[in-house]
Amino acid sequence: MAGTATSNTLDIGDGPLINIADFIIEGGVLDDATALRLLMLPDERVYDLMYAAYLVKRRFQGDKLHRCSIVNAKSGACGEDCKFCGQSASYQHATGVETYPVMNADAILRAADQATGFGSTNFGIVTAIKGVQEGPMLDAICTAVRKIREAGRIAPDASLGVVSKRVLEKLKDAGLQVYHHNLESARSYYPNICTTRDWSENFETVQRAREVGLETCCGGILGMGESIEQRVELMQQVASLQPEHIPLNFLVPVKGTPLEHVEPLRPMDCLKAIAVFRLTNPKSDLFIAGGRIQHLRQLQPFIFMAGANGMMVGDYLTTAGRTKEDDLELVRDLGLNPEP
């Protein structure tokens, strides 16, 4: 049953949702209305939805476990006004986030070595800037990428903002494997989150990265005040880019930012979102990044039943993550199979 899911071809009904898994595995594509209905299911049906998403994950991802870590290679003083970010110069006086220039290559390499201790397969070099341009900052990052690639212990990724094709080509030549750039939110909601950069710049950056032959990593943040319909919009916009990797974040409110008082999502709503993200992006590597501690709380292990096949480990950009020991215990207890 290939094609687009509609109320005539895919009956959600009141019973098990395994038919959704069959539909997706056979090439079906969820339309907006169906995805919205799934996000609005009552809590008692979340487990049926999770099982459907799990079957899709198992079909396309197997039992592998993807783990990635990041380093905040250049912190603070960012000219963008993203309302969730403590590194924005617009709010940094209130957030107290540390400011420092780009790390040298050896410092980045040490952070990459630390990431291998968390069992990570991918290591992201992240900078607080609208977009890295050609020059000393890019040169330092390219040197770090070469050293990480030569060491051969972890795959080098980068998240350097809105960048040109020439910058992406230099990164690829240095040995970069994955370029990451989030859409952040649905296009219709984005002006509520950022006014210094257009949403289309985010979308086009991911397209450029694919054009130069890099793997792409693109997702967003849920729980920033968007509607359920806008969550579906984001899922479908990410799907249109067909990224190899999707990081799904839940807002971690940073004191001093405009979103500091936003209430966390309910764990059940997070699990619904993960499941529908999997169903709308069946073949992508889907991993849960920021906010899994704060939003999912005791239900964190359920992310893997809900369709995720990975998680970010270690600390995030300006907030702490779970301890290495806790995440390793989680992996062991669930019997998950780490990627080599």
KEMIGU-362123 format. One record per residue (C-alpha): residue number from 0; chain; x, y, z. Coordinates in steps of 0.25 Angstrom, whole numbers. Example, Ala and Ser with C-alpha at 12.3 -4.5 7.8 and 13.67 -1.06 7.14 Angstrom:
BEGIN
<torza = 0 | lumvex = A | east = 49 | north = -18 | up = 31>
<torza = 1 | lumvex = A | east = 55 | north = -4 | up = 29>
This chain:
BEGIN
<torza = 0 | lumvex = A | east = 0 | north = 0 | up = 0>
<torza = 1 | lumvex = A | east = 8 | north = 12 | up = -5>
<torza = 2 | lumvex = A | east = 4 | north = 26 | up = -6>
<torza = 3 | lumvex = A | east = -1 | north = 37 | up = 3>
<torza = 4 | lumvex = A | east = -9 | north = 32 | up = 16>
<torza = 5 | lumvex = A | east = -23 | north = 38 | up = 16>
<torza = 6 | lumvex = A | east = -35 | north = 34 | up = 24>
<torza = 7 | lumvex = A | east = -39 | north = 25 | up = 13>
<torza = 8 | lumvex = A | east = -27 | north = 17 | up = 12>
<torza = 9 | lumvex = A | east = -22 | north = 17 | up = 27>
<torza = 10 | lumvex = A | east = -32 | north = 15 | up = 38>
<torza = 11 | lumvex = A | east = -27 | north = 19 | up = 51>
<torza = 12 | lumvex = A | east = -39 | north = 14 | up = 58>
<torza = 13 | lumvex = A | east = -39 | north = 9 | up = 73>
<torza = 14 | lumvex = A | east = -31 | north = -3 | up = 71>
<torza = 15 | lumvex = A | east = -16 | north = -6 | up = 70>
<torza = 16 | lumvex = A | east = -8 | north = 3 | up = 61>
<torza = 17 | lumvex = A | east = 0 | north = -8 | up = 55>
<torza = 18 | lumvex = A | east = -6 | north = -5 | up = 41>
<torza = 19 | lumvex = A | east = 1 | north = 9 | up = 41>
<torza = 20 | lumvex = A | east = 14 | north = 1 | up = 42>
<torza = 21 | lumvex = A | east = 11 | north = -7 | up = 31>
<torza = 22 | lumvex = A | east = 6 | north = 5 | up = 23>
<torza = 23 | lumvex = A | east = 20 | north = 12 | up = 25>
<torza = 24 | lumvex = A | east = 28 | north = 0 | up = 23>
<torza = 25 | lumvex = A | east = 21 | north = -3 | up = 9>
<torza = 26 | lumvex = A | east = 24 | north = 12 | up = 5>
<torza = 27 | lumvex = A | east = 13 | north = 20 | up = 10>
<torza = 28 | lumvex = A | east = 14 | north = 34 | up = 14>
<torza = 29 | lumvex = A | east = 6 | north = 41 | up = 25>
<torza = 30 | lumvex = A | east = -1 | north = 53 | up = 21>
<torza = 31 | lumvex = A | east = -3 | north = 65 | up = 31>
<torza = 32 | lumvex = A | east = -17 | north = 61 | up = 35>
<torza = 33 | lumvex = A | east = -13 | north = 47 | up = 39>
<torza = 34 | lumvex = A | east = 0 | north = 51 | up = 46>
<torza = 35 | lumvex = A | east = -8 | north = 62 | up = 54>
<torza = 36 | lumvex = A | east = -19 | north = 51 | up = 58>
<torza = 37 | lumvex = A | east = -7 | north = 42 | up = 63>
<torza = 38 | lumvex = A | east = -1 | north = 54 | up = 72>
<torza = 39 | lumvex = A | east = -15 | north = 56 | up = 78>
<torza = 40 | lumvex = A | east = -18 | north = 42 | up = 82>
<torza = 41 | lumvex = A | east = -22 | north = 40 | up = 96>
<torza = 42 | lumvex = A | east = -11 | north = 35 | up = 106>
<torza = 43 | lumvex = A | east = -16 | north = 21 | up = 107>
<torza = 44 | lumvex = A | east = -13 | north = 19 | up = 92>
<torza = 45 | lumvex = A | east = 1 | north = 24 | up = 93>
<torza = 46 | lumvex = A | east = 7 | north = 10 | up = 94>
<torza = 47 | lumvex = A | east = 0 | north = 5 | up = 82>
<torza = 48 | lumvex = A | east = 6 | north = 17 | up = 74>
<torza = 49 | lumvex = A | east = 20 | north = 14 | up = 80>
<torza = 50 | lumvex = A | east = 19 | north = 0 | up = 76>
<torza = 51 | lumvex = A | east = 16 | north = 4 | up = 62>
<torza = 52 | lumvex = A | east = 27 | north = 14 | up = 62>
<torza = 53 | lumvex = A | east = 37 | north = 3 | up = 68>
<torza = 54 | lumvex = A | east = 33 | north = -7 | up = 56>
<torza = 55 | lumvex = A | east = 37 | north = 4 | up = 46>
<torza = 56 | lumvex = A | east = 50 | north = 7 | up = 53>
<torza = 57 | lumvex = A | east = 54 | north = -7 | up = 54>
<torza = 58 | lumvex = A | east = 51 | north = -9 | up = 39>
<torza = 59 | lumvex = A | east = 59 | north = 2 | up = 34>
<torza = 60 | lumvex = A | east = 70 | north = 4 | up = 46>
<torza = 61 | lumvex = A | east = 70 | north = -10 | up = 52>
<torza = 62 | lumvex = A | east = 75 | north = -10 | up = 66>
<torza = 63 | lumvex = A | east = 87 | north = -1 | up = 65>
<torza = 64 | lumvex = A | east = 89 | north = 10 | up = 75>
<torza = 65 | lumvex = A | east = 94 | north = 23 | up = 70>
<torza = 66 | lumvex = A | east = 101 | north = 32 | up = 81>
<torza = 67 | lumvex = A | east = 107 | north = 46 | up = 78>
<torza = 68 | lumvex = A | east = 114 | north = 57 | up = 86>
<torza = 69 | lumvex = A | east = 117 | north = 71 | up = 84>
<torza = 70 | lumvex = A | east = 126 | north = 82 | up = 88>
<torza = 71 | lumvex = A | east = 123 | north = 97 | up = 89>
<torza = 72 | lumvex = A | east = 135 | north = 101 | up = 81>
<torza = 73 | lumvex = A | east = 132 | north = 116 | up = 81>
<torza = 74 | lumvex = A | east = 123 | north = 121 | up = 92>
<torza = 75 | lumvex = A | east = 114 | north = 134 | up = 94>
<torza = 76 | lumvex = A | east = 114 | north = 147 | up = 87>
<torza = 77 | lumvex = A | east = 105 | north = 142 | up = 76>
<torza = 78 | lumvex = A | east = 98 | north = 153 | up = 68>
<torza = 79 | lumvex = A | east = 85 | north = 144 | up = 66>
<torza = 80 | lumvex = A | east = 73 | north = 147 | up = 75>
<torza = 81 | lumvex = A | east = 68 | north = 132 | up = 76>
<torza = 82 | lumvex = A | east = 59 | north = 133 | up = 88>
<torza = 83 | lumvex = A | east = 63 | north = 119 | up = 93>
<torza = 84 | lumvex = A | east = 78 | north = 122 | up = 93>
<torza = 85 | lumvex = A | east = 86 | north = 127 | up = 105>
<torza = 86 | lumvex = A | east = 98 | north = 130 | up = 96>
<torza = 87 | lumvex = A | east = 91 | north = 141 | up = 88>
<torza = 88 | lumvex = A | east = 97 | north = 155 | up = 91>
<torza = 89 | lumvex = A | east = 83 | north = 160 | up = 92>
<torza = 90 | lumvex = A | east = 81 | north = 152 | up = 105>
<torza = 91 | lumvex = A | east = 95 | north = 148 | up = 110>
<torza = 92 | lumvex = A | east = 96 | north = 159 | up = 120>
<torza = 93 | lumvex = A | east = 84 | north = 152 | up = 127>
<torza = 94 | lumvex = A | east = 88 | north = 137 | up = 125>
<torza = 95 | lumvex = A | east = 103 | north = 139 | up = 129>
<torza = 96 | lumvex = A | east = 108 | north = 129 | up = 118>
<torza = 97 | lumvex = A | east = 123 | north = 129 | up = 117>
<torza = 98 | lumvex = A | east = 129 | north = 136 | up = 105>
<torza = 99 | lumvex = A | east = 141 | north = 130 | up = 98>
<torza = 100 | lumvex = A | east = 147 | north = 130 | up = 84>
<torza = 101 | lumvex = A | east = 148 | north = 117 | up = 75>
<torza = 102 | lumvex = A | east = 156 | north = 106 | up = 82>
<torza = 103 | lumvex = A | east = 169 | north = 102 | up = 76>
<torza = 104 | lumvex = A | east = 170 | north = 89 | up = 68>
<torza = 105 | lumvex = A | east = 177 | north = 81 | up = 80>
<torza = 106 | lumvex = A | east = 166 | north = 86 | up = 90>
<torza = 107 | lumvex = A | east = 155 | north = 81 | up = 80>
<torza = 108 | lumvex = A | east = 162 | north = 68 | up = 78>
<torza = 109 | lumvex = A | east = 163 | north = 66 | up = 93>
<torza = 110 | lumvex = A | east = 148 | north = 68 | up = 94>
<torza = 111 | lumvex = A | east = 146 | north = 58 | up = 83>
<torza = 112 | lumvex = A | east = 155 | north = 48 | up = 91>
<torza = 113 | lumvex = A | east = 146 | north = 50 | up = 103>
<torza = 114 | lumvex = A | east = 133 | north = 47 | up = 94>
<torza = 115 | lumvex = A | east = 139 | north = 34 | up = 91>
<torza = 116 | lumvex = A | east = 138 | north = 31 | up = 106>
<torza = 117 | lumvex = A | east = 123 | north = 32 | up = 105>
<torza = 118 | lumvex = A | east = 122 | north = 22 | up = 94>
<torza = 119 | lumvex = A | east = 119 | north = 33 | up = 84>
<torza = 120 | lumvex = A | east = 120 | north = 30 | up = 69>
<torza = 121 | lumvex = A | east = 119 | north = 44 | up = 64>
<torza = 122 | lumvex = A | east = 125 | north = 57 | up = 70>
<torza = 123 | lumvex = A | east = 120 | north = 71 | up = 66>
<torza = 124 | lumvex = A | east = 128 | north = 83 | up = 66>
<torza = 125 | lumvex = A | east = 118 | north = 95 | up = 69>
<torza = 126 | lumvex = A | east = 120 | north = 110 | up = 68>
<torza = 127 | lumvex = A | east = 111 | north = 121 | up = 74>
<torza = 128 | lumvex = A | east = 111 | north = 130 | up = 61>
<torza = 129 | lumvex = A | east = 101 | north = 132 | up = 50>
<torza = 130 | lumvex = A | east = 111 | north = 125 | up = 40>
<torza = 131 | lumvex = A | east = 126 | north = 123 | up = 40>
<torza = 132 | lumvex = A | east = 133 | north = 129 | up = 28>
<torza = 133 | lumvex = A | east = 146 | north = 126 | up = 21>
<torza = 134 | lumvex = A | east = 157 | north = 131 | up = 30>
<torza = 135 | lumvex = A | east = 165 | north = 127 | up = 43>
<torza = 136 | lumvex = A | east = 152 | north = 121 | up = 50>
<torza = 137 | lumvex = A | east = 149 | north = 112 | up = 38>
<torza = 138 | lumvex = A | east = 164 | north = 108 | up = 37>
<torza = 139 | lumvex = A | east = 165 | north = 104 | up = 52>
<torza = 140 | lumvex = A | east = 152 | north = 96 | up = 50>
<torza = 141 | lumvex = A | east = 157 | north = 89 | up = 38>
<torza = 142 | lumvex = A | east = 170 | north = 86 | up = 45>
<torza = 143 | lumvex = A | east = 162 | north = 79 | up = 56>
<torza = 144 | lumvex = A | east = 154 | north = 71 | up = 46>
<torza = 145 | lumvex = A | east = 166 | north = 66 | up = 40>
<torza = 146 | lumvex = A | east = 172 | north = 62 | up = 53>
<torza = 147 | lumvex = A | east = 160 | north = 55 | up = 57>
<torza = 148 | lumvex = A | east = 159 | north = 48 | up = 44>
<torza = 149 | lumvex = A | east = 173 | north = 43 | up = 45>
<torza = 150 | lumvex = A | east = 171 | north = 38 | up = 59>
<torza = 151 | lumvex = A | east = 160 | north = 29 | up = 54>
<torza = 152 | lumvex = A | east = 153 | north = 28 | up = 67>
<torza = 153 | lumvex = A | east = 140 | north = 36 | up = 64>
<torza = 154 | lumvex = A | east = 133 | north = 42 | up = 52>
<torza = 155 | lumvex = A | east = 135 | north = 58 | up = 51>
<torza = 156 | lumvex = A | east = 122 | north = 66 | up = 50>
<torza = 157 | lumvex = A | east = 120 | north = 81 | up = 50>
<torza = 158 | lumvex = A | east = 109 | north = 91 | up = 53>
<torza = 159 | lumvex = A | east = 115 | north = 105 | up = 48>
<torza = 160 | lumvex = A | east = 102 | north = 112 | up = 45>
<torza = 161 | lumvex = A | east = 98 | north = 117 | up = 31>
<torza = 162 | lumvex = A | east = 110 | north = 115 | up = 22>
<torza = 163 | lumvex = A | east = 114 | north = 116 | up = 8>
<torza = 164 | lumvex = A | east = 116 | north = 105 | up = -2>
<torza = 165 | lumvex = A | east = 131 | north = 108 | up = -2>
<torza = 166 | lumvex = A | east = 132 | north = 106 | up = 13>
<torza = 167 | lumvex = A | east = 124 | north = 93 | up = 12>
<torza = 168 | lumvex = A | east = 134 | north = 88 | up = 1>
<torza = 169 | lumvex = A | east = 146 | north = 92 | up = 10>
<torza = 170 | lumvex = A | east = 140 | north = 84 | up = 22>
<torza = 171 | lumvex = A | east = 138 | north = 72 | up = 13>
<torza = 172 | lumvex = A | east = 152 | north = 73 | up = 8>
<torza = 173 | lumvex = A | east = 157 | north = 73 | up = 22>
<torza = 174 | lumvex = A | east = 149 | north = 60 | up = 25>
<torza = 175 | lumvex = A | east = 136 | north = 65 | up = 31>
<torza = 176 | lumvex = A | east = 125 | north = 54 | up = 30>
<torza = 177 | lumvex = A | east = 113 | north = 61 | up = 35>
<torza = 178 | lumvex = A | east = 108 | north = 75 | up = 34>
<torza = 179 | lumvex = A | east = 97 | north = 79 | up = 44>
<torza = 180 | lumvex = A | east = 88 | north = 91 | up = 43>
<torza = 181 | lumvex = A | east = 74 | north = 91 | up = 50>
<torza = 182 | lumvex = A | east = 61 | north = 97 | up = 44>
<torza = 183 | lumvex = A | east = 58 | north = 100 | up = 59>
<torza = 184 | lumvex = A | east = 43 | north = 101 | up = 57>
<torza = 185 | lumvex = A | east = 32 | north = 101 | up = 47>
<torza = 186 | lumvex = A | east = 33 | north = 112 | up = 36>
<torza = 187 | lumvex = A | east = 20 | north = 118 | up = 41>
<torza = 188 | lumvex = A | east = 25 | north = 119 | up = 55>
<torza = 189 | lumvex = A | east = 39 | north = 123 | up = 53>
<torza = 190 | lumvex = A | east = 37 | north = 138 | up = 53>
<torza = 191 | lumvex = A | east = 33 | north = 136 | up = 68>
<torza = 192 | lumvex = A | east = 47 | north = 130 | up = 71>
<torza = 193 | lumvex = A | east = 57 | north = 137 | up = 62>
<torza = 194 | lumvex = A | east = 56 | north = 151 | up = 55>
<torza = 195 | lumvex = A | east = 71 | north = 152 | up = 51>
<torza = 196 | lumvex = A | east = 71 | north = 140 | up = 41>
<torza = 197 | lumvex = A | east = 60 | north = 135 | up = 31>
<torza = 198 | lumvex = A | east = 55 | north = 121 | up = 32>
<torza = 199 | lumvex = A | east = 59 | north = 119 | up = 18>
<torza = 200 | lumvex = A | east = 74 | north = 121 | up = 21>
<torza = 201 | lumvex = A | east = 73 | north = 109 | up = 30>
<torza = 202 | lumvex = A | east = 66 | north = 101 | up = 19>
<torza = 203 | lumvex = A | east = 76 | north = 105 | up = 8>
<torza = 204 | lumvex = A | east = 88 | north = 102 | up = 17>
<torza = 205 | lumvex = A | east = 84 | north = 88 | up = 18>
<torza = 206 | lumvex = A | east = 81 | north = 87 | up = 3>
<torza = 207 | lumvex = A | east = 95 | north = 92 | up = 0>
<torza = 208 | lumvex = A | east = 102 | north = 82 | up = 10>
<torza = 209 | lumvex = A | east = 95 | north = 71 | up = 2>
<torza = 210 | lumvex = A | east = 99 | north = 77 | up = -11>
<torza = 211 | lumvex = A | east = 114 | north = 76 | up = -7>
<torza = 212 | lumvex = A | east = 113 | north = 62 | up = -3>
<torza = 213 | lumvex = A | east = 112 | north = 63 | up = 12>
<torza = 214 | lumvex = A | east = 102 | north = 55 | up = 21>
<torza = 215 | lumvex = A | east = 92 | north = 64 | up = 27>
<torza = 216 | lumvex = A | east = 87 | north = 65 | up = 41>
<torza = 217 | lumvex = A | east = 75 | north = 74 | up = 42>
<torza = 218 | lumvex = A | east = 63 | north = 74 | up = 53>
<torza = 219 | lumvex = A | east = 58 | north = 84 | up = 62>
<torza = 220 | lumvex = A | east = 52 | north = 88 | up = 76>
<torza = 221 | lumvex = A | east = 39 | north = 85 | up = 81>
<torza = 222 | lumvex = A | east = 32 | north = 91 | up = 93>
<torza = 223 | lumvex = A | east = 35 | north = 106 | up = 90>
<torza = 224 | lumvex = A | east = 20 | north = 110 | up = 89>
<torza = 225 | lumvex = A | east = 17 | north = 104 | up = 76>
<torza = 226 | lumvex = A | east = 3 | north = 98 | up = 73>
<torza = 227 | lumvex = A | east = 1 | north = 83 | up = 70>
<torza = 228 | lumvex = A | east = -1 | north = 86 | up = 55>
<torza = 229 | lumvex = A | east = 12 | north = 94 | up = 55>
<torza = 230 | lumvex = A | east = 19 | north = 81 | up = 60>
<torza = 231 | lumvex = A | east = 13 | north = 73 | up = 49>
<torza = 232 | lumvex = A | east = 18 | north = 85 | up = 39>
<torza = 233 | lumvex = A | east = 32 | north = 83 | up = 45>
<torza = 234 | lumvex = A | east = 32 | north = 68 | up = 43>
<torza = 235 | lumvex = A | east = 28 | north = 69 | up = 29>
<torza = 236 | lumvex = A | east = 38 | north = 80 | up = 26>
<torza = 237 | lumvex = A | east = 49 | north = 72 | up = 31>
<torza = 238 | lumvex = A | east = 44 | north = 60 | up = 24>
<torza = 239 | lumvex = A | east = 45 | north = 68 | up = 11>
<torza = 240 | lumvex = A | east = 60 | north = 70 | up = 13>
<torza = 241 | lumvex = A | east = 62 | north = 55 | up = 15>
<torza = 242 | lumvex = A | east = 74 | north = 57 | up = 25>
<torza = 243 | lumvex = A | east = 81 | north = 44 | up = 29>
<torza = 244 | lumvex = A | east = 81 | north = 49 | up = 43>
<torza = 245 | lumvex = A | east = 70 | north = 56 | up = 51>
<torza = 246 | lumvex = A | east = 73 | north = 62 | up = 65>
<torza = 247 | lumvex = A | east = 60 | north = 64 | up = 72>
<torza = 248 | lumvex = A | east = 61 | north = 74 | up = 84>
<torza = 249 | lumvex = A | east = 51 | north = 78 | up = 94>
<torza = 250 | lumvex = A | east = 53 | north = 92 | up = 100>
<torza = 251 | lumvex = A | east = 62 | north = 94 | up = 112>
<torza = 252 | lumvex = A | east = 58 | north = 108 | up = 117>
<torza = 253 | lumvex = A | east = 70 | north = 116 | up = 120>
<torza = 254 | lumvex = A | east = 68 | north = 127 | up = 131>
<torza = 255 | lumvex = A | east = 70 | north = 141 | up = 125>
<torza = 256 | lumvex = A | east = 64 | north = 137 | up = 111>
<torza = 257 | lumvex = A | east = 50 | north = 140 | up = 106>
<torza = 258 | lumvex = A | east = 46 | north = 126 | up = 107>
<torza = 259 | lumvex = A | east = 51 | north = 124 | up = 122>
<torza = 260 | lumvex = A | east = 37 | north = 122 | up = 127>
<torza = 261 | lumvex = A | east = 31 | north = 112 | up = 117>
<torza = 262 | lumvex = A | east = 25 | north = 100 | up = 123>
<torza = 263 | lumvex = A | east = 31 | north = 86 | up = 119>
<torza = 264 | lumvex = A | east = 23 | north = 77 | up = 111>
<torza = 265 | lumvex = A | east = 17 | north = 65 | up = 117>
<torza = 266 | lumvex = A | east = 25 | north = 52 | up = 115>
<torza = 267 | lumvex = A | east = 14 | north = 45 | up = 108>
<torza = 268 | lumvex = A | east = 13 | north = 57 | up = 98>
<torza = 269 | lumvex = A | east = 28 | north = 56 | up = 96>
<torza = 270 | lumvex = A | east = 26 | north = 41 | up = 93>
<torza = 271 | lumvex = A | east = 15 | north = 44 | up = 83>
<torza = 272 | lumvex = A | east = 24 | north = 54 | up = 76>
<torza = 273 | lumvex = A | east = 36 | north = 44 | up = 75>
<torza = 274 | lumvex = A | east = 27 | north = 33 | up = 69>
<torza = 275 | lumvex = A | east = 21 | north = 42 | up = 59>
<torza = 276 | lumvex = A | east = 34 | north = 48 | up = 55>
<torza = 277 | lumvex = A | east = 39 | north = 33 | up = 53>
<torza = 278 | lumvex = A | east = 26 | north = 31 | up = 44>
<torza = 279 | lumvex = A | east = 28 | north = 43 | up = 36>
<torza = 280 | lumvex = A | east = 43 | north = 41 | up = 35>
<torza = 281 | lumvex = A | east = 44 | north = 25 | up = 34>
<torza = 282 | lumvex = A | east = 58 | north = 24 | up = 28>
<torza = 283 | lumvex = A | east = 66 | north = 35 | up = 36>
<torza = 284 | lumvex = A | east = 74 | north = 33 | up = 48>
<torza = 285 | lumvex = A | east = 66 | north = 39 | up = 59>
<torza = 286 | lumvex = A | east = 72 | north = 42 | up = 72>
<torza = 287 | lumvex = A | east = 68 | north = 50 | up = 84>
<torza = 288 | lumvex = A | east = 76 | north = 62 | up = 88>
<torza = 289 | lumvex = A | east = 74 | north = 74 | up = 98>
<torza = 290 | lumvex = A | east = 63 | north = 73 | up = 108>
<torza = 291 | lumvex = A | east = 61 | north = 58 | up = 109>
<torza = 292 | lumvex = A | east = 64 | north = 59 | up = 124>
<torza = 293 | lumvex = A | east = 55 | north = 71 | up = 127>
<torza = 294 | lumvex = A | east = 43 | north = 66 | up = 118>
<torza = 295 | lumvex = A | east = 43 | north = 51 | up = 119>
<torza = 296 | lumvex = A | east = 48 | north = 49 | up = 133>
<torza = 297 | lumvex = A | east = 45 | north = 35 | up = 137>
<torza = 298 | lumvex = A | east = 41 | north = 31 | up = 123>
<torza = 299 | lumvex = A | east = 54 | north = 33 | up = 116>
<torza = 300 | lumvex = A | east = 56 | north = 18 | up = 113>
<torza = 301 | lumvex = A | east = 43 | north = 19 | up = 105>
<torza = 302 | lumvex = A | east = 49 | north = 28 | up = 94>
<torza = 303 | lumvex = A | east = 55 | north = 15 | up = 88>
<torza = 304 | lumvex = A | east = 41 | north = 8 | up = 88>
<torza = 305 | lumvex = A | east = 35 | north = 21 | up = 82>
<torza = 306 | lumvex = A | east = 44 | north = 20 | up = 70>
<torza = 307 | lumvex = A | east = 57 | north = 27 | up = 73>
<torza = 308 | lumvex = A | east = 70 | north = 19 | up = 70>
<torza = 309 | lumvex = A | east = 80 | north = 28 | up = 77>
<torza = 310 | lumvex = A | east = 82 | north = 39 | up = 87>
<torza = 311 | lumvex = A | east = 92 | north = 51 | up = 90>
<torza = 312 | lumvex = A | east = 101 | north = 47 | up = 102>
<torza = 313 | lumvex = A | east = 110 | north = 56 | up = 110>
<torza = 314 | lumvex = A | east = 107 | north = 71 | up = 112>
<torza = 315 | lumvex = A | east = 100 | north = 80 | up = 103>
<torza = 316 | lumvex = A | east = 104 | north = 94 | up = 98>
<torza = 317 | lumvex = A | east = 101 | north = 102 | up = 111>
<torza = 318 | lumvex = A | east = 94 | north = 92 | up = 120>
<torza = 319 | lumvex = A | east = 98 | north = 79 | up = 126>
<torza = 320 | lumvex = A | east = 94 | north = 65 | up = 121>
<torza = 321 | lumvex = A | east = 93 | north = 52 | up = 129>
<torza = 322 | lumvex = A | east = 105 | north = 46 | up = 134>
<torza = 323 | lumvex = A | east = 113 | north = 36 | up = 125>
<torza = 324 | lumvex = A | east = 110 | north = 25 | up = 136>
<torza = 325 | lumvex = A | east = 95 | north = 27 | up = 136>
<torza = 326 | lumvex = A | east = 94 | north = 26 | up = 120>
<torza = 327 | lumvex = A | east = 103 | north = 14 | up = 119>
<torza = 328 | lumvex = A | east = 95 | north = 7 | up = 130>
<torza = 329 | lumvex = A | east = 82 | north = 11 | up = 122>
<torza = 330 | lumvex = A | east = 88 | north = 5 | up = 109>
<torza = 331 | lumvex = A | east = 92 | north = -8 | up = 117>
<torza = 332 | lumvex = A | east = 79 | north = -10 | up = 124>
<torza = 333 | lumvex = A | east = 71 | north = -8 | up = 111>
<torza = 334 | lumvex = A | east = 80 | north = -18 | up = 103>
<torza = 335 | lumvex = A | east = 83 | north = -8 | up = 92>
<torza = 336 | lumvex = A | east = 93 | north = -11 | up = 82>
<torza = 337 | lumvex = A | east = 103 | north = 1 | up = 80>
<torza = 338 | lumvex = A | east = 109 | north = 4 | up = 67>
<torza = 339 | lumvex = A | east = 123 | north = 0 | up = 64>
